[in-house]
Amino acid sequence: MTQGNQIDTHNPELQNALHIIQFTRNSLFLTGKAGTGKSTFLRYIAQNTKKKCVVLAPTGIAAINAGGSTLHSFFKLPFHPLLPNDSRYSVRHLRKTLRYNSEKIKLIRALELVIIDEISMVRADIIDFIDKVLRVYNQNMREPFGGKQLLLVGDVFQLEPVVKEDDRKLLTPYYPNFYFFNAKVFQEMRLLSVELKKVYRQGDPSFINILDHVRVNQLQPEDLLQLNRQVGASLPEDDSRLAITLSSLRDSVDYINQRQLDRLEGKATLFRGIIEGEVADNNALPWHHRGRVRRQQPAHAHRAVAETWSAGHLREKRHGTPMGKRDAGHSDRV
């Protein structure tokens, strides 16, 4: 089994992937259903490889989980589509547009391995842009990605690239669809792939089978019956219970949160966020927040803060500053 950041020495797919990354320069797409050890393998490589590497991901949450940075922050990617004919990002003008400092240039040149987690969420145009950046800054226009090895980790059956309708119209003339594997750079190279098959996270064969059917959109009637047997009665509302309601729709989440906020006594205070740098239009975090004392509030924060905060309550305000109570009982200024 995969334990901690160790990998299963008896799993042939994991051992094959390990050999490719450690002993060749071939780029690899590592895939597999949930619970097969993809994230464990990524962390193992990042911590144990002798190659100079960087761990990247398309979103902030994925970057935190992978222990790395976002693609946008590392490469200074803009949030609009990266079209092949955009003169700002031509080979001739790329350096002038990106304006990497000497430290970033030195890091890019020293890299031997680029690891990208949740690769299924990365658009094809972003992959082609990264290819161009690595070629230009490594002064190696002949080889894909400037001769760097890539480890791409993810499952295309789980999360797809999120593309707004306006962006879709701009990208469609260049890409048949927007999955990473449609990047034009892959027409110039051989991308190896390894699919992990053994599930470590679940021990119930019946449940694993149901998850497999859901994953490939082939849910059977007996699967649905089994899932429906697990549905219990609705829990009564209890303010003392530290619980969270999950929903697939943002409007439903907003409605539930507003309803619960309206039940609390006291005056509501509006807190406005401070925006620094370039932020995507579809950023999930709110720019303003209305809170009352005793409101349970998840913490939206950068990594340094997120590692010490989980979900707490807005306990009190001191001199107009909200004070949060962490699960461990500590109070912090938020």
C-alpha positions as CSV (number, residue, x, y, z in Angstrom):
1,M,0.0,0.0,0.0
2,T,0.9,3.7,-0.3
3,Q,1.7,4.9,3.2
4,G,2.6,8.5,4.0
5,N,4.8,9.5,1.1
6,Q,6.1,6.0,0.4
7,I,4.9,4.1,-2.7
8,D,4.0,0.5,-3.2
9,T,7.1,-1.4,-4.3
10,H,4.8,-4.3,-5.5
11,N,2.7,-2.1,-7.8
12,P,4.0,-2.5,-11.3
13,E,2.4,0.7,-12.7
14,L,3.9,2.8,-9.9
15,Q,7.3,1.2,-10.4
16,N,7.1,1.8,-14.1
17,A,6.3,5.5,-13.6
18,L,9.1,5.8,-11.0
19,H,11.6,4.4,-13.5
20,I,10.5,6.7,-16.2
21,I,10.8,9.8,-14.1
22,Q,14.0,8.8,-12.2
23,F,16.1,7.2,-15.0
24,T,14.9,8.8,-18.3
25,R,14.2,12.2,-19.7
26,N,10.8,11.2,-21.2
27,S,7.7,13.2,-20.2
28,L,4.9,11.2,-18.5
29,F,1.2,11.5,-18.0
30,L,0.3,9.7,-14.8
31,T,-3.4,9.0,-14.5
32,G,-5.9,6.7,-12.7
33,K,-9.1,6.8,-10.8
34,A,-9.4,8.4,-7.4
35,G,-7.5,6.7,-4.6
36,T,-4.9,5.0,-6.8
37,G,-1.9,6.9,-5.4
38,K,-1.4,9.7,-7.9
39,S,-0.9,12.4,-5.3
40,T,1.3,10.1,-3.1
41,F,3.5,9.4,-6.2
42,L,3.7,13.2,-6.9
43,R,4.8,14.0,-3.4
44,Y,7.2,11.1,-3.3
45,I,8.9,12.3,-6.5
46,A,9.0,15.9,-5.3
47,Q,10.7,14.9,-2.1
48,N,13.0,12.2,-3.3
49,T,14.1,13.0,-6.9
50,K,17.7,14.1,-7.4
51,K,16.4,16.2,-10.3
52,K,15.8,20.0,-9.9
53,C,12.0,20.2,-10.0
54,V,9.0,22.5,-9.4
55,V,5.5,21.5,-8.5
56,L,2.7,23.4,-10.1
57,A,-1.1,23.3,-10.4
58,P,-3.9,25.2,-12.1
59,T,-5.7,26.4,-8.9
60,G,-4.7,27.7,-5.5
61,I,-6.3,24.8,-3.7
62,A,-4.7,22.2,-5.9
63,A,-1.3,24.0,-5.5
64,I,-1.7,23.8,-1.7
65,N,-2.6,20.1,-1.8
66,A,0.4,19.4,-4.1
67,G,2.8,21.5,-2.1
68,G,3.6,23.9,-4.9
69,S,2.6,27.1,-6.8
70,T,0.0,27.9,-9.3
71,L,0.8,27.9,-13.0
72,H,-0.3,31.5,-13.2
73,S,1.9,32.7,-10.4
74,F,5.0,30.8,-11.5
75,F,4.9,31.6,-15.2
76,K,3.0,35.0,-14.8
77,L,0.3,33.7,-17.0
78,P,-2.4,36.2,-18.0
79,F,-6.0,35.2,-17.4
80,H,-7.2,35.6,-21.0
81,P,-6.8,32.9,-23.7
82,L,-3.2,32.6,-25.0
83,L,-3.8,32.5,-28.8
84,P,-0.9,31.3,-31.0
85,N,-1.1,34.5,-33.2
86,D,-0.9,37.0,-30.2
87,S,2.1,39.1,-31.1
88,R,2.7,40.0,-27.4
89,Y,3.7,36.4,-26.8
90,S,5.6,35.7,-30.0
91,V,9.1,34.4,-29.6
92,R,10.4,37.8,-30.5
93,H,8.4,39.7,-27.8
94,L,7.9,37.1,-25.1
95,R,10.7,38.3,-22.8
96,K,9.6,41.9,-23.1
97,T,6.0,41.0,-22.2
98,L,6.7,38.7,-19.3
99,R,9.6,40.6,-17.8
100,Y,10.9,37.7,-15.6
101,N,13.5,38.8,-13.1
102,S,17.0,37.3,-13.1
103,E,16.1,34.9,-10.2
104,K,13.1,33.5,-12.1
105,I,15.2,33.1,-15.3
106,K,18.0,31.3,-13.4
107,L,15.4,29.0,-11.8
108,I,13.8,28.1,-15.2
109,R,17.1,27.3,-16.7
110,A,18.1,25.1,-13.8
111,L,14.9,23.1,-13.9
112,E,15.1,19.4,-15.0
113,L,11.6,18.3,-14.1
114,V,8.3,20.2,-14.2
115,I,5.5,18.6,-12.3
116,I,1.9,19.7,-12.9
117,D,-0.9,18.3,-10.8
118,E,-4.6,18.3,-11.8
119,I,-3.5,18.4,-15.4
120,S,-7.1,17.7,-16.6
121,M,-8.0,21.3,-15.6
122,V,-5.3,22.9,-17.7
123,R,-6.3,24.2,-21.1
124,A,-4.4,23.3,-24.2
125,D,-3.4,26.9,-25.0
126,I,-1.7,27.1,-21.5
127,I,0.4,24.0,-22.2
128,D,1.5,25.5,-25.6
129,F,2.3,28.8,-23.8
130,I,4.4,27.0,-21.2
131,D,6.2,25.1,-24.0
132,K,7.1,28.4,-25.7
133,V,8.3,30.0,-22.4
134,L,10.6,27.0,-21.6
135,R,12.0,27.0,-25.1
136,V,12.7,30.8,-25.2
137,Y,14.2,31.1,-21.7
138,N,16.3,27.9,-22.0
139,Q,17.5,29.1,-25.5
140,N,16.5,25.7,-26.8
141,M,13.9,26.1,-29.6
142,R,14.5,22.7,-31.1
143,E,13.1,20.5,-28.2
144,P,9.6,20.6,-26.8
145,F,9.5,22.4,-23.5
146,G,13.1,23.5,-24.0
147,G,14.3,19.9,-23.2
148,K,12.6,19.8,-19.8
149,Q,11.0,16.6,-18.6
150,L,7.3,16.9,-17.6
151,L,5.3,14.8,-15.1
152,L,1.6,15.5,-15.7
153,V,-0.7,14.1,-13.0
154,G,-4.5,13.9,-13.1
155,D,-7.6,12.1,-14.3
156,V,-9.6,13.5,-17.3
157,F,-12.7,11.8,-16.0
158,Q,-12.8,14.0,-12.9
159,L,-12.3,17.7,-13.7
160,E,-12.2,19.4,-17.1
161,P,-10.9,22.8,-18.1
162,V,-13.3,25.6,-17.2
163,V,-13.7,27.8,-20.3
164,K,-16.0,30.8,-20.4
165,E,-18.2,31.2,-23.5
166,D,-16.3,34.2,-24.8
167,D,-13.0,32.4,-24.4
168,R,-14.4,29.3,-26.1
169,K,-15.1,31.3,-29.2
170,L,-11.6,32.6,-29.3
171,L,-9.9,29.2,-28.8
172,T,-12.1,27.0,-31.0
173,P,-10.4,27.9,-34.3
174,Y,-7.1,26.6,-32.8
175,Y,-8.1,23.6,-30.7
176,P,-10.8,20.9,-31.3
177,N,-11.4,20.9,-27.5
178,F,-9.6,22.4,-24.6
179,Y,-8.1,19.4,-22.8
180,F,-4.3,19.6,-22.3
181,F,-3.6,16.7,-24.6
182,N,-4.8,18.8,-27.6
183,A,-1.9,21.2,-27.2
184,K,0.0,21.4,-30.4
185,V,3.4,20.7,-28.8
186,F,2.3,17.1,-28.3
187,Q,2.4,16.6,-32.1
188,E,6.2,17.0,-31.8
189,M,6.9,14.6,-29.0
190,R,6.0,11.3,-27.5
191,L,4.1,11.7,-24.2
192,L,4.3,8.4,-22.3
193,S,1.3,7.4,-20.1
194,V,0.9,5.2,-17.1
195,E,-2.6,4.4,-15.7
196,L,-2.7,3.4,-12.0
197,K,-5.3,0.7,-11.4
198,K,-5.1,-0.5,-7.8
199,V,-7.4,1.5,-5.5
200,Y,-5.9,2.1,-2.0
201,R,-8.4,4.6,-0.6
202,Q,-11.4,2.3,-0.5
203,G,-11.5,-1.3,0.7
204,D,-15.0,-2.2,-0.2
205,P,-15.1,-3.9,-3.7
206,S,-18.8,-3.1,-4.2
207,F,-18.3,0.6,-3.5
208,I,-15.2,0.7,-5.7
209,N,-17.3,-0.8,-8.5
210,I,-20.0,1.9,-8.0
211,L,-17.4,4.6,-8.1
212,D,-16.0,3.2,-11.4
213,H,-19.5,3.3,-12.9
214,V,-20.0,6.9,-11.8
215,R,-16.6,7.9,-13.2
216,V,-17.4,6.7,-16.7
217,N,-21.1,7.7,-16.6
218,Q,-22.3,4.1,-16.7
219,L,-24.3,3.9,-13.4
220,Q,-26.4,0.8,-13.2
221,P,-29.9,0.6,-11.6
222,E,-28.5,-1.6,-8.8
223,D,-25.8,1.0,-8.2
224,L,-28.4,3.7,-7.7
225,L,-30.4,1.4,-5.3
226,Q,-27.3,0.8,-3.2
227,L,-26.5,4.5,-3.1
228,N,-30.1,5.5,-2.1
229,R,-30.0,3.0,0.8
230,Q,-27.3,5.2,2.3
231,V,-29.4,8.3,2.3
232,G,-30.6,9.2,5.8
233,A,-33.1,11.6,7.3
234,S,-32.3,15.3,7.3
235,L,-30.4,16.4,10.3
236,P,-32.2,18.9,12.6
237,E,-30.7,22.4,12.6
238,D,-28.4,22.7,15.6
239,D,-26.3,25.9,16.1
240,S,-23.9,24.0,18.4
241,R,-23.1,21.4,15.8
242,L,-19.9,22.2,13.8
243,A,-21.2,20.9,10.5
244,I,-21.1,22.0,6.9
245,T,-23.6,21.6,4.1
246,L,-22.2,20.8,0.7
247,S,-23.9,21.8,-2.6
248,S,-22.9,21.6,-6.3
249,L,-24.6,24.9,-7.0
250,R,-23.2,28.2,-5.9
251,D,-26.7,29.8,-5.8
252,S,-27.8,27.2,-3.3
253,V,-24.8,27.8,-1.1
254,D,-25.4,31.6,-1.1
255,Y,-29.1,31.0,-0.2
256,I,-28.2,28.7,2.7
257,N,-25.5,31.0,4.0
258,Q,-27.8,34.1,3.9
259,R,-30.6,32.2,5.6
260,Q,-28.3,31.2,8.4
261,L,-26.8,34.6,8.7
262,D,-30.3,36.2,9.0
263,R,-31.1,33.9,12.0
264,L,-28.3,35.4,14.1
265,E,-28.9,38.3,16.4
266,G,-26.9,41.5,16.3
267,K,-25.9,44.0,13.7
268,A,-24.3,42.7,10.5
269,T,-20.9,44.3,9.5
270,L,-19.6,44.5,6.0
271,F,-16.0,43.7,5.5
272,R,-14.4,44.6,2.1
273,G,-11.4,42.7,0.7
274,I,-8.2,44.3,-0.6
275,I,-7.3,43.2,-4.1
276,E,-3.7,43.0,-5.0
277,G,-2.3,42.0,-8.4
278,E,-4.2,40.5,-11.3
279,V,-7.0,38.2,-10.3
280,A,-9.1,36.0,-12.6
281,D,-12.7,37.1,-13.2
282,N,-14.0,33.7,-12.1
283,N,-12.1,33.7,-8.8
284,A,-14.2,31.9,-6.3
285,L,-13.4,34.1,-3.3
286,P,-15.8,36.9,-2.5
287,W,-14.6,40.5,-2.6
288,H,-16.8,41.5,0.4
289,H,-18.2,39.6,3.3
290,R,-21.0,40.4,5.7
291,G,-20.6,38.8,9.1
292,R,-22.2,38.7,12.6
293,V,-20.8,37.5,15.9
294,R,-21.0,33.6,16.2
295,R,-21.2,33.1,12.4
296,Q,-19.3,30.0,11.4
297,Q,-16.9,31.0,8.6
298,P,-14.4,29.1,6.5
299,A,-11.1,30.9,6.1
300,H,-10.1,31.9,2.6
301,A,-6.4,32.6,2.8
302,H,-3.0,32.2,1.3
303,R,-1.1,29.1,2.1
304,A,0.8,30.4,5.2
305,V,-2.5,31.3,6.9
306,A,-4.5,28.3,5.5
307,E,-2.2,25.8,7.2
308,T,-3.1,27.1,10.6
309,W,-6.8,28.0,10.0
310,S,-9.6,25.7,9.1
311,A,-13.2,26.6,9.7
312,G,-14.0,28.6,12.8
313,H,-16.5,31.0,14.2
314,L,-16.5,34.8,14.1
315,R,-16.5,35.1,17.9
316,E,-16.3,38.9,18.6
317,K,-15.1,42.2,17.3
318,R,-12.4,44.2,19.0
319,H,-12.1,47.8,17.9
320,G,-13.9,47.0,14.6
321,T,-11.6,44.0,13.9
322,P,-13.2,40.5,13.6
323,M,-11.6,38.0,15.9
324,G,-11.8,34.3,14.9
325,K,-11.8,31.2,17.1
326,R,-10.0,28.3,15.7
327,D,-11.1,24.7,16.4
328,A,-8.2,24.4,18.9
329,G,-9.7,27.2,20.9
330,H,-7.1,29.9,19.9
331,S,-8.2,33.4,18.9
332,D,-6.7,35.2,15.9
333,R,-7.2,38.5,14.3
334,V,-8.8,38.0,10.9
